Amino acid sequence: MKIKILGTRGKIEPKAEGHSRHTGYLLDEKILIDLGEEAYLEHHPEAIIFTHFHPDHAFFVPEKEKFTPKIALFGPEAHELIPNLNVISGKFEVEGYSFTPIPVIHALKLKSLGYLIEKDGKRIFITGDVAWIEKAHLAGLPPIDLVITEATFMKKGGRINRKKDKIFGHTGVPDLIRLLSPHAKKIAFCHYGEWFFENPSEESRKKIKALEEEVELIPAHDGMELEV
């Protein structure tokens, strides 16, 4: 499988060369996972799968525009702007790819899913945005060739909000490494927060690489192509 990381900027104003577009992943030139920019439709995907419906993952949300392309659309919950959405309730297949949804804690009022994608014995796990993933949901996963996750906060602990018995927000890069390393050969980071743009991009990428131990860490950029 080949996956192209179309955008690496989180829902923030700062941007830099190679880090200006919002979230989107193109799988084998066929399937889009998340649609942070309308321009990604120029790839003419055969299906689009959403991790959740924040604006930097679904460009049409802020303008409250109906989104009705004549292709298969999948997401974690019903949405008023997508009348023909297939709401995911379990493992499913698209164009010969197997998708296993993994519940992810992220937003207080929106449901979020990550996806384990499998084809021909290869596996990619796209987490979406993460406050946390319960270890019970990761237990029993087969070895994963590549994880693609977020890097909104570089600091340990990230920024986690609490309301009664619920948490939401974004955990930190060190926490994601600790959580995901037991399952992966490589971890690619996207969805950079403001910390990334406070210094030249190369310096910020080096901060991620400095955390590398047994698992390869990949600081992604817009247009990066990875293959497993």
N, C-alpha and C positions, 0 to 999 in steps of 0.2 A: 504493500500500500504506500502511496505517496500522499503527503498532506502538505498543503501550502498555507502558511500562516499569513492571512491577508492583512491583519491589523494587530497592533500591540499596545495601543493607548487606551487607558481606562477612561472612565467618565470624568475627565478633568479638562481644563483649558490648555495647560502647557503641552507643547509638542516639539518634536525635533525631527531632523531628517532621518528617515527610516523608522520613525515612531510617531506617525501622525494620524493613522487610521484606527477606527474602533474595531471591535472583535469580529472575526470571521475566519473560518477554517474551511478550505476547499479540499475535499477528499477525492483523489484520482480524477480531478476535473469533472466530477459527477454530482457530488453531494455537498451542500453547504451546511455547516454547523454554525449557527448564529449569523446574524445579518446586521452588523453594526453600521454599515454604510449602504446606501442605495446602489452605489456603483458596483457592488458585488454581484448584482443581478446580471451584469454584463457577461458573466461567465456562463450564463444560461444553464443553471443547475437543473438536474432532474428531480431533486427533492431538497427541502430545507428542514432542518431539525433545530429547534431552539432549546437552549439550556434553561432560559428564563426570559421574562419579558421586560427587563430594564432597557432604557433607550439606547445604551451603547451596545446592546445585543440585538435590538429590534428597532431599526431606525425610524419606523413609522409611528411609534408610540407617542412621542411628544406632540405631533400634529394631529393625532387622533384620526389618522387616515385609515380607511378600510384597506386591508392587504389581501388581495384575491388573485394571485397569479395562478395560472392553470397548471400547477404541478402539485405533487404531494407535499403536504406541510404537517409537521409533527411538533408537539410541545407538551410540557408537563401538566398543563391545565387549560381549560377553556378560556378564550379571550374574545371580547366583544368585537375587536377589530379584525378577527380572522374567522369568519363564519364556517369555512371548510377545513378547519384544523382537525387533525387526528390527535385526540388526547391519549397520551401514552399510559397504558395500564400494566405493562409488562414487557418482556422481551419481544422484539419485533425485527423484521427484515426489510431492507430497502435496497433494491438493485443488487441483490446478492450479498449484501453486507449484513451481518448480525449485530444488532444493537441491544445491549443490556443496560437498562436505566439504573443508575446508582443515586439514591436520595442524597442530596447535599443541603446542608444548613447554610443559608446565605441571607435571605431577606425576611423581614417580619411578616409581610403581607403577600408575598409571591412564593409560589412553589418553585423549587430549583432541582434540576437533575443533571448529573454527569452521565457520560455514556462510555461503556466499554464496547469498542467496535472491533469485530473479528472478521477476518477473511483469510482463507488459505493458510491457516495456522499462525497468522500474525495478529497482534493485538495492540490497539491504541486506546488509551483512556483519556478523554477530555473531561475535565472536572467542572468547567465553568467557574463562576466566582464562589469563593469558599470562606465561610466563617468556621465551619468544621464539617468533617464527614465521620459519622459514627463508625468506630472500628468494626462493629458487627456487620456493617454493609461492605467492608473491605475483606473481611475474613472469607477464606475459601476462594478468592479470586485466583485465576491461573497467573503464571508469570506474564508480565506486561512488557512489551518491547519499548513502548514510548508513552509517557504521561505528558499531557499538555495542561498546564495549570496557570494560575495567576500570580502577579507580583505587585499588588496594590501597595503593600507595606513591606519594607525591608526589615523592619525591626521585629524582634521576637514578640509574639503576642498580637501583632497587628493592631487593629482597632476593633474590638468586640464590644457591642452594645448589649444591654440586658433589659428585658421587660418581663417582670414576674419570673416565670420559669423558662423563658425563651431567650436565646442569644441570636444575634444577627450582626452582619458586617463582613469584615475581611480579616482572616488570620495572617500571620507574617510568613515571609519566605522560609525562615528557619523551621517554623512549625510544619509547613507543608513538606519540607524535605524529610523531617522526622516521620511524618505520617505516611508519606508515599514511597519513600526509599525501599522499604521491605518488599514492595510489589513490582518494582520497575528497574529496567536496565538504564534508562535515560529519562530525565525530566526536563522539559522545555518550559520556559517562563515567558508569559505575555501579560497583557492588561496591566501595564506599568502605572503606578501612581506618581504623585508629585515628587517623591524622593528621587526618582529616576532622572528627572529633568533639572535637578538642582546642580548637577555637574555635567560635564561632557558625557555623551552616551557611552563612550568607550570605558570611562572610569566607572560608570554605574554597572556596566556589564561585568567588569572585573570584580565588583563586590559580590555578585552572584557566584562567579567562578571560584572565588576564594573560599566558598563554603563546600566546595566539591571534595568528596572523600571516595567512597566506594561506587557511588552512582554518578554517571556523567550528568552535569548540569549545563543546559543550553539556554543562554540568554537570547531570546528570539528577536527578530526585527521584521518589519513589514515586508512581505514577499518572500520570507525564508521558506525553502522547501526541504522537507525531511522525508526520509524513506525508511520503511521497516520491511 
